[in-house]
Amino acid sequence: MIKAGIDQDAIVKMFSEATTKQGEALRKAVGDATLKALQGRELTMDNIKKVLKTVTTAASTGAAQNIAPPMDVEAMLGKAFAGMDGALLQAVEANRKALQQFVDQGAGLQEKQLKGALANIEKMEDTFFATVTKAAQSGAGPMQGPWEHVLSAMKIKGTDTGAQATQTVAQLLAQTQTALRDGRAAGLKTAQAMLDGYAALVSGVLIGMSEGLQSGGPAAAPAPTKGKK
């Protein structure tokens, strides 16, 4: 079954047959599937939520069917969460690169679209937790308990997505202040054209980042150090 650009059956099968030793393979597979789905649409918050919900549901379904003894279901779901976190980290970086283009032109982040984009980055981690929590609780299945433990632990530890988002917002705000002090003005027509298609622009940046990695180009920024929330 294909939903939100994701082959749910493949994820279900992978989790239903996985063993504890295959944890890293699960994390990578979930990360790749999530990132591919995000690249296949405009990078809006609604689309991000749909992708996260689909992945969470598929992982939960597969984990519930797993009969490989001994199977640490909580650890398996933790790898699913980590895979989604890795993909969202790339989405935050794509937003940063896109917003950087406006800042470099001297655009102020008080512009409606840019202000909204910055707000979305700030709440990316909260959206991540809320979406996974809702998806995990949508059924009365046996995965609710393990998901609660995974999410509780990650809220204390903090996600790579959240750490990168905090760093990105602070960096962009500082650069905007510098641009204003320097008196730089944006090329209004160019900036407005980019603003009108912001979500599509970020999607293009996200795709370009992956293509650069595959061709041996520069990698995305390394994951920031996580701190306790």
N, C-alpha and C positions, 0 to 999 in steps of 0.2 A: 504494500500500500504506500502510495506517494502522497505526502501531505506537507505543505509548507516547504516544498523542494527537498524533502528528506525521505529516504527509503526507510520507513518505519519498520518494515518486516526484517530488513537486514540488521537493524539495531536490536530488535527483539530477539532475533536468532542468536546474535553475537552474545548478548547478556544471558540468554537461557542456557548456552553451552559453555560459558566461560568458567575457568577455574581461577582460584586465588592467584596463581602464578602469572596469570595473564592481565594483571591489573594495568600495567603501563600500556599494553596494547589496547585495552578498552579506553583509557584516557585519550590516547592519540586518535583512535577511530572516532570517538565522540567529538573531539575537537575539530577534526577534519570535516566531519559531516555538518557540524554547526557552522563552521566558517564558510563552507561551500554554499549552504543555504542562505546565509547572510549576504554573500556575494551575488546571489541570484535575484535580488530585489533591491528596491530603494531602501536605504538604511534608516528607516523611521523607527520610533519607539514601538509602534504597533506591530511592525514586522519583526522586530527583535523579540517581542513577547511571544508572538506566534511560533517562532522557531524554538525558543526555549521551552515553551509548553509541549511542543511536539516531541522534542528530544527527551524531556523528562518523562513523559508518558510512555514512550517506547522503552526507555531504560527500565522503568518501573515494571512494565509488563514482562519484559524478558527476565529481570531478576526474580520476579515472583514465580516464574516457571523453572528456574534453575534447580536442578537436583544433584549437582556435582558435589559429593561429600569430600572433605568438609568445606563448605562455602561460606565465606564471610560476606554476607549481603551488604552490610553497612560499608565495608571497605570498597565493594564493587560500586555502590552508589556514590561513594566519595570520589572515585575515579571519574564517574560520569559528570559530577559537579565540576571537578578540576578541568575536564575537557571543555565544558561550556565556558568556564572561566578563561581558559586560554584563548578561545575564539573571541569572547567579548573584549579581552585585552587588546586584540588586534582591531576591533571595531573602535575602541577608544582612541587608539593610535591613528586610525584613519581619520577620525574626526579632528584630532589635533593637527594632522598634516593639512587637512582642508581649511581649518580655521586659520592656520598659519599663513596661508596664501592671502587671506583678507588682511590680517595684521600687517603683513609685509607691505601691503599697498597703503597702509595707514588707516584702514577702516576701523571704526570704533565698535567695540563689542556691545554697545548700547543699541545698535541696529536690531530691529525686532527679530529677524531671523537668526542673527548671530547670538543674541541674548537667549533665544529659545534653545539653540544648539548647545550653548554653554550650560544651560540649566539641565538639559538632558544628560550631558556628561556627568554633572554633579550627582544626579540621581540614578546613574547607571547601576551602581551596586545595589541600591534599595530595590530597583526594578527587578534585578536579577533574583534577589532573595524572594521578593513577593511573588514573582511569576512561578518559580520552582515550587515554592510552598503551596500555592494554590493548585498547581498541577498535581503535586504529590497527595494533596488532600481530596482531590476530586472524586476518588473512588474509596470504597471501604475496604480496600485490600490490605494485605499484610505488610506493604512497604511503607505505610505511614510512620510507623515507629522508627525504622531505620533512617528514613529521610529526616525525621525530627532531630535525631542524634547528629546526623551529618550537618544539617543546617545550623544547629546550635553551636557546634564546634567551629564552623566557618565564620559565624558571626563574631565569635570571640577572637579568632585568629585574624580575620580580615581577608579579603580576596585580592588577587593581583589586579583585577579590574578596578576595584575601589581605590587602591593605592595609586594606580596610574591615573585615574580620573582626578584625584585630589591634586596630584603633581601637575597635570595638564592644565587645569583651571588656574592654578596659582601662576604658572609660567606664562600663560596667555594674557592674564590680567596685567602682569608686570610688564610684558612687552608692549601692551596697548598703551600703558601709561608713558613708557619711553617714547613711543611713536608720537603721542600727543605733545610731549615736551619738545620733541624735535620738529614739530610743526608739519609732519608729513600729511599729505592729503591723498585720499583714495581716488583712483580713476573711476568716477561714479558709474559710467555706463558699463564698464567691465565688471565692476563689483556687483552692480545690481543684477546683471545677467547671471553671474555666478550664484548670487543669493537665491534667485528664483528657482534654481535647480539644485539647491544645496544637498538634499538627500541623495540625488543621483550622483552628484560630485563626490560625496563621501564613498558611495558604492564603487565608483571608478578608482578612487584612491586605494580602497581595500583590495580590489582585484589586482591593481598594479603592485601592491606590496607583496602579494603572494607570488606573482609572476617574477618579481625581482629575486625572491628567494629561490625559486625553482631554476632560474637561469644563472644562479651564483652571484646575484647582485647583493647590495648591502641589506643586511637583515634589519628588521624592525627594532625599535629601542628595546633594550633588555627589560625584563620585568622588574619593577621597583621593589625595594625591600618592604615587606609587609609588616605592619605594626598592629598592636592591639587596638581595636576600635574603642 
